């Protein structure tokens, strides 16, 4: 079915406008309450949010319908998305909702939904909720549930997440280890430094003073290069930059060089294979993965399955092929341990720190075998998502680049699933040729779509 509300990562818009208008968010609450009632009576729903000022109001609007349907709403307050997922799974909630727009500006917000297993809802479930939304908008809110619902706050939720992280790394000590940490003024601003302190690390923290309006502003994954100066100034072993909801992380090695998800996957895959934790000697990544990663994996006889961009596609492919590791260049790394799934910036950084300690090698040496091809990515603002094949000048520019680059390069054009952007990516061994092809495509895209 054609979707009106759900995108690739839940529902996202400017808070109070469009898909997140007061009327629609209130309707979403009633629709979710009705959908839940069809699954179970008196469901238990956990809600967490990032630090955006619009979060509490969205929770009130959404929660009213859930409560009216007779369900229990548990407000976990400000929590990283992975904390909400973990608590949902470990404490047997029926549904979890995260109010966050991740790496987007503070004016935006969004709604993400997770099932009892802590994973994003399946397409079928989202489509069912879309039908419930249409019903509410057409006929009005459903009758209240036979028994009244309730709402309560859970200020200890974050602490229980930290205890879970402690249990995941029982032998890890970071005493004597210096880290540079950027929390993006987001959901991890309190819990992530606290977690690292519990492991004994010395920290130099930035981006940990959220005021409701500064999430991702001058901090976080889009400003990770600035973390390099802090790493070098303090002689840190590692730098880590989170995004707004702390489900992804980018690293900085001890020399101040940025190491993205490709590098992390390369290090983790080899380590997990050596320890017998990579079934089928395979991992899953996306079309954005650098060719250099694939060359590195092939050298270690590790297969790489490639899917469309989006952590839900990575997780789905991992489930299908039995992989225990997958992820994206953007820093969203996914681990699977039986029924437990981890897509957590903090957890990922701790896994890398484990490898550093186990091998005695700094991150720069662990990634030395990964020679990335020059890759240029430009985001072009567009007014519409017109099919690329319907834009003759763009099609011709792509074909020219593919012929020129041959087997040692590639071109990828795709629209963002959350913003009106066309992402133009070209990769190849010769940086100047790559840039020339990107410039040609961007010029056409701006002229035809801008």
C-alpha positions in Angstrom: 0.0 0.0 0.0 1.1 3.6 -0.6 2.2 5.2 2.7 1.1 8.7 3.8 2.8 8.9 7.2 5.6 6.4 7.8 8.9 7.1 6.1 12.1 4.9 6.2 12.6 5.8 9.9 9.2 6.3 11.4 7.3 9.6 11.1 9.3 12.8 10.9 8.7 16.5 10.2 9.0 19.9 11.7 7.5 19.7 15.2 3.9 21.1 15.2 3.7 21.2 11.4 2.9 18.8 8.5 3.0 15.2 9.7 3.6 16.3 13.2 0.7 18.8 13.5 -1.3 18.8 16.7 -4.3 17.2 15.0 -2.3 14.4 13.3 -0.2 13.5 16.4 -3.4 13.3 18.5 -4.9 11.0 15.8 -1.7 8.9 15.8 -2.2 8.3 19.5 -5.7 7.1 19.0 -4.7 4.9 16.0 -1.9 3.3 18.0 -4.2 2.7 20.9 -6.7 1.0 18.7 -4.1 -1.0 16.9 -2.7 -2.2 20.2 -6.1 -3.2 21.5 -6.3 -5.5 18.5 -3.1 -7.2 19.7 -3.6 -7.3 23.5 -5.8 -5.7 26.2 -4.1 -3.4 28.6 -0.8 -3.2 26.7 2.3 -1.8 28.3 4.0 1.0 26.3 7.4 2.6 27.0 8.2 6.1 25.6 11.5 7.8 25.6 12.6 11.0 23.9 15.7 13.0 23.0 16.4 16.5 24.3 14.3 18.6 21.9 12.0 21.2 23.5 9.1 19.8 21.4 9.3 16.3 22.9 7.1 16.6 26.0 4.2 18.2 24.1 4.4 15.5 21.4 4.3 12.9 24.2 1.2 14.5 25.8 -0.6 14.5 22.4 0.4 11.0 21.4 -0.1 9.5 24.9 -3.7 10.7 25.3 -5.0 8.3 22.7 -2.9 5.4 24.0 -4.2 5.9 27.5 -7.8 6.4 26.3 -7.7 2.9 24.7 -7.0 1.4 28.1 -3.2 0.9 27.9 -0.4 1.8 30.4 2.0 4.5 29.2 5.4 4.5 30.9 7.4 7.8 30.4 11.1 7.0 30.6 12.0 10.7 30.0 15.1 11.5 28.0 16.6 8.2 26.8 18.8 7.2 23.9 16.9 5.2 21.3 18.9 2.0 22.0 18.1 2.4 25.7 14.4 2.4 24.9 14.9 -0.7 22.6 16.8 -2.5 25.3 14.3 -1.9 28.1 11.4 -2.7 25.8 12.9 -6.1 25.1 14.4 -6.9 28.5 11.4 -5.7 30.5 8.7 -7.2 28.2 6.9 -4.1 27.1 4.4 -4.6 24.3 5.5 -1.5 22.3 8.1 1.2 22.6 8.0 4.7 21.1 10.9 7.1 20.7 10.2 10.8 20.1 13.3 11.9 18.2 14.5 13.2 14.9 18.0 11.8 15.4 20.6 13.9 13.5 18.0 16.5 12.2 18.0 20.1 13.4 16.3 21.0 16.7 13.1 22.3 15.0 12.4 18.8 13.7 11.1 15.8 15.6 9.8 12.3 14.9 8.2 9.2 16.1 9.8 5.8 15.9 8.0 2.6 16.9 9.5 -0.7 18.2 7.9 -4.1 18.9 8.2 -6.3 22.0 11.5 -7.6 20.6 13.0 -4.1 20.6 13.2 -4.1 16.8 11.5 -1.6 14.5 8.0 -2.6 13.6 7.6 -4.7 10.5 6.2 -3.1 7.3 2.9 -5.0 7.9 2.5 -3.4 11.3 3.2 0.1 10.1 0.7 -0.4 7.3 -1.9 -1.6 9.8 -1.3 1.6 11.9 -1.6 3.7 8.7 -5.1 2.1 8.2 -6.0 2.9 11.8 -4.9 6.5 11.3 -7.1 6.8 8.2 -10.0 5.4 10.2 -9.5 7.9 13.0 -9.3 10.8 10.6 -12.4 9.7 8.8 -14.6 8.6 11.7 -13.1 10.3 14.7 -11.4 8.7 17.8 -12.7 5.3 18.8 -14.7 4.8 22.0 -12.6 4.7 25.2 -11.4 1.3 26.4 -13.6 -0.7 28.8 -11.0 -0.2 31.6 -9.1 3.1 31.8 -5.5 3.3 30.9 -2.8 5.0 33.0 0.4 7.0 32.7 3.4 7.0 35.0 7.0 8.3 35.0 9.9 6.0 35.3 13.0 8.1 36.3 15.0 5.0 37.0 14.8 3.7 33.4 18.2 5.1 32.4 19.9 3.5 35.4 18.6 0.1 34.4 19.9 0.6 30.9 23.3 1.4 32.4 23.2 -1.8 34.5 22.4 -3.8 31.3 25.5 -2.3 29.6 27.6 -3.2 32.6 26.5 -6.8 32.2 27.4 -6.9 28.5 31.0 -6.0 29.3 31.8 -7.8 32.6 35.6 -7.9 32.0 36.1 -4.5 30.6 38.1 -1.9 32.5 38.9 1.5 31.0 41.0 2.6 34.0 44.0 4.6 32.6 42.2 5.1 29.2 41.5 8.6 28.1 38.5 9.3 25.8 37.2 12.3 24.0 33.4 12.2 23.9 30.8 14.3 21.9 27.2 13.7 22.9 25.6 16.1 20.4 23.6 17.8 23.2 21.3 14.8 22.7 19.8 11.9 24.4 23.1 10.4 25.4 24.4 13.6 27.1 23.9 12.2 30.6 23.9 8.4 30.3 26.9 7.9 28.0 29.5 9.8 30.1 28.1 8.1 33.1 28.5 4.7 31.5 32.1 5.4 30.6 32.8 6.7 34.1 31.5 3.4 35.5 34.1 1.6 33.4 36.8 3.8 34.8 37.6 6.0 31.8 39.0 9.5 32.0 36.9 11.7 29.7 36.9 15.0 28.0 33.3 15.6 27.1 31.7 18.1 24.8 28.1 18.5 23.5 26.7 17.5 26.9 24.7 20.7 27.8 21.3 20.3 26.1 18.9 23.2 26.4 16.1 21.9 24.2 17.2 24.0 21.2 20.8 23.0 20.6 20.7 19.3 19.8 23.2 18.5 17.0 24.2 22.2 16.8 27.9 22.4 16.4 28.3 19.0 17.9 27.8 15.3 17.2 28.5 13.1 14.2 28.4 16.0 11.7 31.2 17.7 13.6 33.3 14.7 14.4 36.4 16.2 12.8 36.5 18.8 15.5 36.8 16.0 18.0 40.2 15.2 16.5 41.8 18.3 18.0 40.5 17.3 21.5 41.9 13.8 21.0 45.4 15.1 20.1 45.4 17.8 22.8 44.7 15.3 25.6 46.5 12.3 24.2 43.2 10.4 24.1 43.2 6.7 22.9 39.9 7.3 21.1 37.3 9.9 20.3 33.6 9.1 19.9 30.8 11.3 18.5 27.2 10.4 18.9 24.1 11.6 17.0 21.0 13.1 18.6 19.4 9.9 19.8 22.8 8.0 20.3 22.1 5.0 18.1 25.1 5.7 15.9 28.7 6.7 16.6 31.7 7.9 14.6 35.1 7.4 16.0 38.4 9.3 16.0 41.6 7.4 16.3 44.6 8.4 18.5 46.1 10.4 15.7 42.9 12.5 15.3 41.7 10.8 12.1 38.0 10.1 11.7 37.0 6.4 11.4 33.4 5.9 10.1 31.2 2.8 10.1 33.2 1.1 7.3 36.3 1.1 9.4 34.4 -0.2 12.4 32.8 -3.0 10.4 36.1 -4.0 9.0 37.8 -4.2 12.5 34.8 -5.9 14.1 34.3 -8.5 11.3 37.9 -9.7 11.4 37.9 -9.8 15.2 34.6 -11.7 15.4 35.7 -14.2 12.7 38.9 -15.0 14.6 36.8 -15.6 17.7 34.2 -17.7 16.0 31.4 -15.1 16.4 30.8 -14.5 12.7 28.6 -17.3 11.4 29.0 -18.0 7.7 31.9 -15.6 7.7 29.6 -12.8 6.5 28.2 -9.4 7.4 25.6 -7.1 5.9 26.2 -3.5 4.8 24.6 -1.0 2.5 25.2 0.4 -1.0 27.0 3.3 0.6 29.8 1.1 1.9 33.2 2.0 0.4 34.8 -0.4 -2.1 37.8 -0.4 0.1 35.9 -2.2 2.9 34.8 -4.9 0.5 38.4 -5.4 -0.7 39.5 -5.7 2.9 36.8 -8.2 3.8 37.6 -10.3 0.7 41.2 -10.5 1.8 40.0 -12.0 5.0 37.6 -14.3 3.2 34.5 -12.6 4.7 31.4 -12.3 2.5 29.6 -9.0 2.3 25.9 -8.8 1.6 24.8 -5.4 0.3 21.3 -3.9 0.9 19.6 -0.5 0.5 20.5 2.3 2.9 18.6 2.1 6.2 19.2 0.2 9.4 15.9 -1.6 9.0 17.1 -3.1 5.7 20.4 -4.1 7.3 18.6 -5.8 10.2 16.1 -7.6 7.9 19.0 -9.0 5.8 20.9 -10.1 8.9 17.8 -12.0 10.1 17.4 -13.7 6.7 21.0 -14.8 6.3 21.8 -15.4 10.0 24.5 -12.7 10.2 25.6 -11.4 13.6 27.1 -8.1 12.3 25.9 -5.4 10.0 25.8 -1.7 9.6 26.2 1.5 7.7 29.0 3.8 6.8 27.1 6.5 8.8 28.1 4.7 12.0 25.0 2.7 12.8 26.4 -0.7 13.6 24.1 -3.6 14.4 25.0 -6.7 16.4 22.8 -9.7 16.9 23.3 -12.1 19.8 20.5 -14.7 19.6 17.2 -12.8 20.2 19.0 -9.7 21.3 19.8 -6.9 18.8 22.1 -4.0 19.4 22.1 -0.8 17.3 23.7 1.4 19.9 26.5 4.0 19.6 27.7 3.4 23.2 27.7 -0.4 22.8 29.6 -0.1 19.5 32.3 2.1 20.9 32.7 -0.3 23.8 33.1 -3.2 21.4 35.8 -1.4 19.6 37.5 -0.6 22.9 37.4 -4.3 23.7 39.3 -5.1 20.5 41.9 -2.4 21.2 42.5 -3.8 24.7 42.5 -7.5 23.5 45.0 -6.9 20.7 47.1 -4.2 22.4 46.8 -2.2 19.1 45.6 1.4 18.7 42.7 2.0 16.3 45.0 3.5 13.7 46.8 0.1 13.4 43.6 -1.9 13.5 42.3 -0.1 10.5 45.6 0.0 8.6 44.6 -2.7 6.2 41.4 -0.9 5.1 42.4 1.3 2.2 39.3 3.4 1.3 38.7 4.5 -2.2 38.1 8.3 -2.6 34.4 8.9 -2.2 32.6 12.2 -2.7 29.0 12.7 -1.4 27.0 15.8 -2.0 23.5 16.4 -0.7 21.4 18.5 -3.1 18.3 20.2 -1.8 15.3 19.4 -4.1 11.7 20.4 -4.3 10.4 17.0 -5.3 11.6 13.4 -5.5 11.3 12.9 -9.3 12.6 9.5 -10.6 16.2 9.9 -11.6 15.6 8.0 -14.7 13.1 10.7 -15.8 15.8 13.4 -15.8 17.7 12.9 -19.1 20.7 15.1 -18.3 21.3 13.3 -15.0 21.0 9.9 -16.6 23.6 10.9 -19.2 26.0 12.2 -16.6 25.7 8.9 -14.6 26.3 6.8 -17.7 29.4 8.9 -18.6 30.8 8.4 -15.1 30.2 4.7 -15.1 32.0 4.2 -18.4 34.9 6.4 -17.3 35.4 4.7 -13.8 34.8 1.2 -15.0 35.1 -1.7 -12.4 37.1 0.5 -10.0 34.4 3.0 -9.3 30.7 3.4 -8.9 27.9 5.9 -8.9 24.9 6.1 -6.5 22.1 8.5 -6.6 19.3 8.2 -4.0 16.8 10.4 -2.3 16.9 10.8 1.4 14.0 9.0 3.1 13.7 11.8 5.8 14.6 15.0 4.1 14.1 16.6 0.6 17.6 15.8 -0.5 19.1 14.0 -3.4 22.3 12.3 -2.4 24.9 12.2 -5.1 27.8 9.8 -4.4 30.7 8.8 -6.7 33.6 6.6 -5.8 36.8 5.7 -7.6 40.5 5.5 -7.3 41.2 8.9 -8.8 39.8 11.7 -6.6 39.9 14.4 -9.3 38.0 12.3 -11.7 35.5 11.5 -9.0 35.0 15.2 -8.1 34.5 16.1 -11.8 31.7 13.6 -12.2 30.0 14.7 -8.9 30.1 18.3 -10.0 28.5 17.5 -13.3 25.7 15.6 -11.7 25.1 18.2 -9.0 24.8 20.9 -11.6 22.1 19.0 -13.4 20.3 18.1 -10.2 20.3 21.7 -9.1 19.0 22.9 -12.4 16.2 20.3 -12.8 15.2 19.7 -9.1 16.3 22.7 -7.1 
